[in-house]
Amino acid sequence: MKEKILKELYTHQGKYVSGEELSEKFQVSRTAIWKHMNNLKKQGYTIETTHKKGYRLVETTEKLIKEALKEHLETEEIGQEILCFDSIDSTNNYCKKIAKDAVHGTVVISEEQTVGRGRLGRNWSSPKGEGIWMSIVLKPSIPPTEGMKMTQIAAASVCKAIREITDVEAYIKWPNDIVVGGKKVCGILTEMAGELHKIDYLIVGMGINVNNQEFPEEFQGIATSLTIQKGKKIDRKTLILCILKTFEELYQHYICQGTLEKTLEIIRLYSAVLGKTIRIIKGEEEIKGKVLEINDEGLLKVQLEDGRQEMLISGEISI
Ligand code: BTN
């Protein structure tokens, strides 16, 4: 019922809808409607009530709400199911819990993560309302060896969407990060479950620093946000919608055509590493190499200092 009322308020687009109309439509008492409205207010929705006109949802661009996202979503499969939380340990963790029964393309978003996870067991700072902390459950029929391609599709989607929506000059630091001015604005954590030859599900988690004004000490100097770069607040909803649309386009192209071509066009165009000398971190060891190309499989071809060439499948690099 709560969902139905919310949807009704949304479709009235900021105009009043009377308690009587709602009670007739949903065949419940006006008192029941009033109670649902109070619950919605407690959950953070701004609903104006006047005795004569009824109820009006005041659109807050601040909070990410499923109905508001779904109303403008332009996808067929990604985001057909969206779950929004106020606070959660980690959207990737939640996806893992629901993955077995979740439909392909389910999107989980939280205003805050209490135990946001980064790669290699690191923390991911996820303060309330400031960023996009979002995970997508995918169920593609591809071998596990192809799983890392989902990270590249995500990186290309986020980078392209950031450029389109904010005009911020974002670059892809292969394979997982989006950087602006050399500082990290987004990290991607892809996790997979399955057997040797079959993926059960993949979870692509994206952490985007959108409206953060400051960072915890450990991230200072290495992290930035879109608002810091742009000098104004960014609408998270618009950015999410663009990411999901782009993700679906690239994902469907990959699944239907069997090539990463469209994704790689973006990855190469906005690469932060192509032609650069990078440091490759292999456990305790660190070696230098020049990036020669990103091949059609999305692998990084590097010319090492000792003259050897190496193909990197994934891993830690720094510029
Ligand atoms: C990294 O750069 O180390 C990856 C960071 C990934 C963070 C995102 S935020 C949404 C999702 N949930 C998590 O706990 N982590 C990912």
Residues whose N, C-alpha, C, O or C-beta is under 5 A from the ligand:
A	BS01	BTN	S90 T91 N92 V115 G116 R117 G118 R119 W124 W133 M134 S135 G187 I188 L189 G205 M206 G207
